Amino acid sequence: MVPQLDLRGRAATDSARSASGGLADGRPPVPSLLPVYLAHATTHLYIGLFPAVLFMLRETFSASYGTLGAVFTAAMLAYGLLSLPTGLVLNRVSPLLVVRLVLVGGAAACVAIAVAPNEIAFAVALVALGVACGPYHTAGLTLVSRVSGNDAKRLGHHGMVGNLGLALAPTFGALLAWSVSWRLPFAVAAVVGLGVAALSLRMPRLVDPGLATGPKGDEAVARATERATEAPSRGTSTNLTALILVYAITIALGFIYRGFATYLPALAAARTGVLPATAVVRGGILASLVYLAGFFGQWWGGHLGGRYHAETLYAVLLGVTALLLAGTFFAVEWWLLAILALTSFVHFTTQPMDNVFTGRYTSLGQRSLGYGTSFALSFGIGSFAALAGGVVADAAGDRLQYVWLMLATVACLATVCAVALAVLARGLRRRTVPGA
């Protein structure tokens, strides 16, 4: 019989083990989250296939960047907006069940895309993919945050594995599309998603202390663990002012990410000639290399998020992001790839930090709603970057570097909000820790 674990990794049938076999700091051990991490990578694989085959879709459907960007915006808008209702139901539904439903629903949508007979069916199936994957980030991050006591490193690990899926998608999609058809990568991705869903069934059933029906004792343990792992300047209640600033930055980061991800393969193919390959394959491989730099950024961000003055570091990183995005406008060939890789590293460093701050400034009872709101804003409003980028590129005569100039402007606004957050956090530390 599989032992019943709560979100702190304790075996409900073995209280002695939970009392003596915990971590060095007294917290109970955390169960393996690898299937959840792989689910994160899979959702990014699903979504990342559209940019990888963008060149082929333009030829197949005789469509402009603006038209394809509008369709992708509709899909990503659904992807973002589904985060909010997910946050509302996660106090009564297991996050792990939601993760499994995302994997299966995403696989079904990918199959529908692969067999779409015309552009209308393709657009409908792509929107269905956004709907299917929309609940993931709220459910996955709520699960990881509750399991680990909002541990910045484990949130970083979740992001790192997700980045591997993001990095794999361009090359995976481009090579399969080049070898057979743009339909093949969607079909293969569906098989991968079903495999990860099957793997998740091996995880023990989790009793979530955030569930309204969960044991009161588990909820008390969860809150005690959270207090032990949070910075001393933070309380257990939601700080609305800080959270509004975090959400403003989240919107900007979502807009930057969506614009960057949608047009990165096309930009790399159009402004570099460093690989002797077709535009689709060249753009896919170079985009994968750029995203791999982001993998290490996620790792670094997981460590920075737990620092005492993390908000100040956050503001600095956003300022650097703005400068790098502006520099992309002028760069070509190897210089372009170097700047894109550095931008990816810095941008993805901010993502686990953003997730940590969302958890830090919301109470445990509002954690799932906090993440749901965060991703609804990030992916929902951010989805319009695909449309805005397509309009900008078409107006500029297919010169995609102008999209990066637009993203640099948004990064400047995010930096202003981050500076305000750092000032607020410093004030909170002074009030709660005498002599800080």
C-alpha positions in Angstrom: 0.0 0.0 0.0 1.4 3.4 -1.0 1.9 5.6 2.1 -0.2 8.7 2.3 2.0 11.8 2.3 1.2 15.4 3.2 2.8 18.3 1.4 5.7 18.3 3.9 6.6 14.8 2.9 5.5 13.1 6.1 4.1 9.6 6.1 0.7 9.8 7.7 1.1 6.2 8.8 4.5 6.7 10.4 4.6 9.6 12.9 7.8 8.4 14.5 9.7 8.6 11.2 8.4 12.1 10.5 9.6 13.2 13.9 13.1 11.8 13.5 13.8 11.7 9.8 13.3 15.3 8.9 15.8 17.8 7.4 18.7 19.3 9.3 16.7 22.4 10.2 13.9 20.4 11.7 11.5 20.5 8.7 10.1 17.2 7.5 11.6 15.7 4.3 10.1 16.8 0.9 8.9 14.1 -1.5 10.3 13.9 -5.0 8.8 16.5 -7.3 10.4 15.3 -10.5 7.1 14.3 -12.3 5.9 17.9 -11.6 9.1 19.4 -12.9 8.8 17.2 -16.1 5.2 18.3 -16.4 6.4 21.9 -16.5 8.9 21.1 -19.2 6.1 19.3 -21.2 3.8 22.3 -21.1 6.6 24.5 -22.4 7.2 22.0 -25.2 3.5 22.1 -26.2 3.4 25.9 -26.4 6.9 26.3 -27.8 6.2 24.4 -31.0 4.2 27.3 -32.6 7.2 29.7 -32.7 9.4 26.9 -34.0 7.3 26.3 -37.1 6.3 29.9 -37.6 8.1 30.2 -41.0 6.3 27.1 -42.3 2.9 28.3 -41.1 3.3 31.6 -43.0 3.9 29.7 -46.2 1.2 27.0 -45.5 -1.5 29.5 -44.7 -0.2 32.5 -46.7 -0.5 34.6 -43.5 1.3 37.7 -42.2 3.1 38.0 -38.8 0.2 40.1 -37.6 -2.4 37.4 -38.4 -0.4 34.5 -36.9 0.4 36.7 -33.9 -3.3 37.4 -33.4 -4.1 33.7 -33.4 -1.3 32.9 -31.0 -2.4 35.9 -28.8 -5.9 34.3 -28.5 -4.3 31.0 -27.5 -2.0 32.6 -25.0 -4.8 34.8 -23.6 -6.8 31.6 -22.8 -3.6 30.2 -21.4 -3.3 33.1 -19.0 -6.9 33.7 -18.1 -7.4 30.0 -17.0 -4.8 30.6 -14.3 -7.2 32.7 -12.2 -10.1 30.2 -11.8 -7.5 27.5 -11.2 -6.3 29.6 -8.2 -9.8 29.8 -6.9 -10.5 26.0 -7.0 -7.1 24.8 -5.7 -8.3 25.1 -2.1 -10.7 22.2 -2.8 -9.0 20.3 -5.6 -5.6 18.6 -5.5 -3.0 20.6 -7.5 -1.5 17.2 -8.6 -4.8 16.2 -10.2 -4.9 19.5 -12.1 -1.3 18.9 -13.4 -2.3 15.5 -14.7 -5.4 16.9 -16.5 -3.2 19.6 -18.1 -0.9 16.9 -19.5 -3.7 14.8 -21.0 -5.7 17.8 -22.3 -2.6 19.3 -23.9 -1.8 16.0 -25.6 -5.3 15.9 -27.0 -5.0 19.5 -28.3 -1.7 18.7 -30.0 -3.3 15.8 -31.8 -6.0 18.1 -33.0 -3.4 20.6 -34.3 -1.5 17.8 -36.1 -4.6 16.7 -38.0 -6.1 20.1 -38.6 -7.4 20.2 -42.2 -7.4 24.0 -42.7 -6.4 27.3 -41.0 -9.7 27.6 -39.1 -9.4 24.2 -37.5 -5.7 24.9 -36.8 -6.6 28.2 -35.0 -9.4 26.5 -33.0 -7.0 23.7 -31.9 -4.3 26.1 -31.0 -6.7 28.0 -28.7 -7.8 24.7 -27.2 -4.1 24.0 -26.5 -3.9 27.3 -24.6 -7.1 26.4 -22.6 -5.7 23.0 -21.8 -2.3 24.2 -20.5 -3.7 27.3 -18.8 -4.1 25.8 -15.3 -0.6 24.4 -15.1 1.5 27.1 -13.7 -0.9 28.0 -10.9 -1.3 24.3 -9.9 2.4 23.4 -10.3 3.8 26.4 -8.5 1.2 26.1 -5.7 2.2 22.5 -5.3 5.9 23.2 -5.2 5.5 26.2 -2.9 3.4 24.3 -0.4 5.6 21.3 -0.5 8.8 23.2 0.1 7.6 26.0 2.4 8.1 28.5 -0.5 11.7 27.4 -0.9 13.5 29.6 -3.5 15.8 26.8 -4.6 13.0 24.3 -5.3 11.0 27.0 -7.2 14.2 27.6 -9.1 14.5 23.9 -9.9 10.9 23.9 -11.2 11.8 26.7 -13.5 15.1 25.1 -14.6 13.4 21.9 -15.8 10.7 24.0 -17.5 13.5 25.9 -19.3 14.7 22.6 -20.6 11.4 22.0 -22.3 11.5 25.6 -23.6 15.0 25.0 -24.9 14.1 21.7 -26.5 10.9 22.9 -28.3 12.6 25.0 -31.1 15.1 22.3 -32.2 12.6 19.5 -31.6 9.9 21.3 -33.6 12.2 22.6 -36.4 14.0 19.3 -37.1 10.8 17.2 -37.1 9.0 19.8 -39.2 11.9 20.0 -41.7 12.2 16.2 -42.0 8.4 15.5 -42.5 5.9 18.3 -41.9 5.1 21.0 -39.4 2.4 18.6 -38.1 4.8 15.9 -36.9 6.2 17.7 -33.8 2.7 18.3 -32.4 1.9 14.6 -32.8 5.2 13.5 -31.1 4.7 16.0 -28.3 1.3 14.5 -27.5 3.0 11.1 -27.0 5.6 12.7 -24.7 2.8 14.4 -22.6 0.9 11.1 -22.1 4.2 9.5 -21.0 4.8 12.2 -18.3 1.2 11.9 -17.2 1.7 8.1 -16.7 4.9 8.8 -14.7 3.0 11.2 -12.4 0.7 8.3 -11.4 3.6 6.8 -9.5 3.6 9.8 -7.1 1.9 9.1 -3.7 -1.4 10.7 -3.1 -0.8 14.1 -1.5 -2.9 15.5 1.4 -2.7 19.2 0.8 -2.7 21.4 3.9 -4.1 24.2 1.8 -7.3 22.3 1.1 -10.3 23.6 2.9 -11.2 20.1 3.9 -7.7 19.2 5.1 -6.8 18.4 8.7 -6.3 21.5 10.9 -3.1 20.0 12.3 -1.5 19.8 8.8 -2.4 23.4 8.1 -0.8 24.5 11.4 2.4 22.5 10.5 2.4 24.2 7.0 2.2 27.6 8.5 4.9 26.9 11.1 7.2 25.6 8.3 6.5 28.7 6.2 7.4 31.0 9.1 10.6 29.1 9.6 11.7 29.4 6.0 10.6 32.9 5.2 12.8 35.9 5.7 12.4 37.5 9.2 11.0 40.7 7.7 7.9 39.0 6.3 4.7 38.2 8.1 2.1 35.5 7.4 -0.6 38.0 6.0 -0.9 39.4 2.5 0.9 42.7 1.9 -1.3 44.3 -0.7 1.0 47.2 -1.6 4.0 45.0 -2.2 1.8 42.5 -4.1 0.5 45.2 -6.5 4.1 46.1 -7.3 5.0 42.5 -7.8 2.0 42.0 -10.1 2.9 45.1 -12.2 6.4 43.6 -12.7 4.8 40.2 -13.5 2.7 41.7 -16.3 5.8 43.3 -17.8 7.8 40.1 -17.5 5.0 38.2 -19.1 4.8 40.6 -22.0 8.6 40.5 -22.5 8.7 36.7 -22.3 5.8 36.2 -24.8 7.2 38.7 -27.3 10.7 37.2 -26.9 9.6 33.6 -27.3 7.2 34.1 -30.2 9.7 35.8 -32.5 13.0 34.5 -31.3 13.5 31.7 -33.9 12.4 34.0 -36.7 14.8 36.8 -35.5 17.7 34.4 -35.2 17.0 33.0 -38.7 16.6 36.4 -40.3 19.6 38.2 -38.8 22.2 35.5 -38.6 23.9 33.1 -41.0 26.1 31.2 -38.6 24.6 27.8 -39.5 24.5 26.4 -43.0 20.9 25.2 -42.7 17.4 26.2 -43.8 15.9 29.2 -42.0 13.5 27.0 -40.0 16.3 24.7 -38.7 18.8 27.5 -38.1 16.2 29.5 -36.2 15.2 26.5 -34.1 18.7 25.4 -33.2 19.9 28.9 -32.3 16.7 29.6 -30.2 17.4 26.4 -28.3 20.9 27.6 -27.5 19.6 30.9 -26.3 17.1 29.2 -24.0 19.8 27.0 -22.5 21.4 30.1 -21.1 18.1 30.7 -19.4 18.4 27.3 -17.7 21.4 28.6 -15.7 19.6 31.8 -15.1 16.7 29.9 -13.4 19.3 28.1 -11.2 20.9 31.4 -10.1 17.5 33.1 -9.5 16.6 30.2 -7.2 19.5 31.1 -5.1 19.1 34.9 -5.2 15.4 34.7 -4.3 16.2 33.7 -0.8 18.7 36.5 -0.2 17.8 39.1 2.4 18.0 42.0 -0.1 16.5 40.0 -3.0 14.2 42.9 -4.0 17.2 45.2 -4.6 18.9 42.5 -6.8 15.6 42.1 -8.6 15.6 45.8 -9.6 19.2 45.6 -10.8 18.4 42.6 -13.0 15.4 44.2 -14.6 17.5 47.3 -15.4 20.1 45.1 -17.1 17.3 43.3 -19.0 16.2 46.6 -20.4 19.7 47.5 -21.6 20.2 44.1 -23.3 16.8 44.2 -25.1 17.7 47.6 -26.5 21.2 46.2 -27.5 19.5 43.5 -29.5 18.1 46.1 -31.9 21.6 46.9 -33.2 23.2 43.4 -33.1 23.7 40.9 -35.9 25.4 37.5 -36.4 27.5 36.3 -33.4 27.0 39.5 -31.5 23.2 39.0 -31.8 23.4 35.5 -30.4 25.6 36.6 -27.5 23.3 39.4 -26.5 20.2 37.1 -26.9 21.8 34.4 -24.7 22.8 37.0 -22.0 19.2 38.4 -22.1 17.8 34.9 -21.7 20.1 34.3 -18.7 19.2 37.5 -17.0 15.4 37.3 -17.8 15.0 33.8 -16.5 17.0 34.7 -13.4 14.1 37.0 -12.5 11.4 34.4 -12.9 11.9 32.3 -9.8 12.5 35.5 -7.9 9.1 36.8 -9.1 7.5 33.5 -8.0 9.2 33.8 -4.6 7.9 37.3 -4.1 4.4 36.3 -5.0 4.5 33.7 -2.3 6.3 36.0 0.2 3.7 38.7 0.1 0.7 36.4 0.2 -0.5 34.4 3.1 -0.5 30.6 2.9 -4.3 30.4 2.7 -4.3 32.8 -0.3 -1.2 31.3 -2.0 -3.0 29.4 -4.8 -5.2 32.5 -5.5 -2.0 34.6 -5.5 -0.3 32.4 -8.1 -3.5 32.2 -10.1 -3.8 36.0 -10.3 0.0 36.2 -11.1 -0.2 33.9 -14.1 -3.5 35.3 -15.3 -1.9 38.7 -15.5 1.5 37.5 -16.8 0.2 35.1 -19.5 -3.1 36.9 -20.1 -1.9 40.5 -20.6 1.5 39.3 -21.8 -0.2 37.3 -24.6 -0.8 40.6 -26.4 2.9 40.8 -27.1 2.5 38.2 -29.9 -0.1 40.5 -31.6 1.8 43.7 -30.8 5.0 42.2 -32.0 3.5 41.0 -35.3 1.9 44.4 -35.9 5.3 46.2 -35.2 7.2 43.7 -37.4 4.8 44.1 -40.3 4.8 47.9 -40.0 8.6 47.9 -40.0 8.8 45.8 -43.2 9.3 42.4 -41.5 12.3 43.8 -39.5 11.8 41.8 -36.3 14.5 43.8 -34.3 11.8 46.5 -33.8 10.0 44.0 -31.6 12.9 44.0 -29.2 12.9 47.8 -29.0 9.3 47.6 -27.9 10.2 45.0 -25.3 13.0 47.2 -24.0 10.6 50.0 -23.3 8.4 47.6 -21.2 11.5 46.5 -19.3 12.2 50.1 -18.3 8.7 50.4 -16.8 9.3 47.2 -14.9 12.5 48.5 -13.5 10.8 51.5 -12.0 8.3 49.3 -10.2 11.1 47.0 -9.0 12.9 50.0 -7.4 9.7 51.0 -5.6 9.4 47.4 -4.4 12.9 47.4 -3.1 12.3 50.6 -1.2 9.1 49.2 0.3 10.8 46.0 1.3 13.5 47.9 3.1 10.9 49.8 5.1 9.2 46.6 6.1 12.5 45.2 7.3 13.1 48.3 9.4 9.7 48.1 11.0 9.8 44.3 11.8 13.5 43.8 12.7 14.8 46.5 15.1 18.2 47.8 14.1 18.1 46.3 10.6 
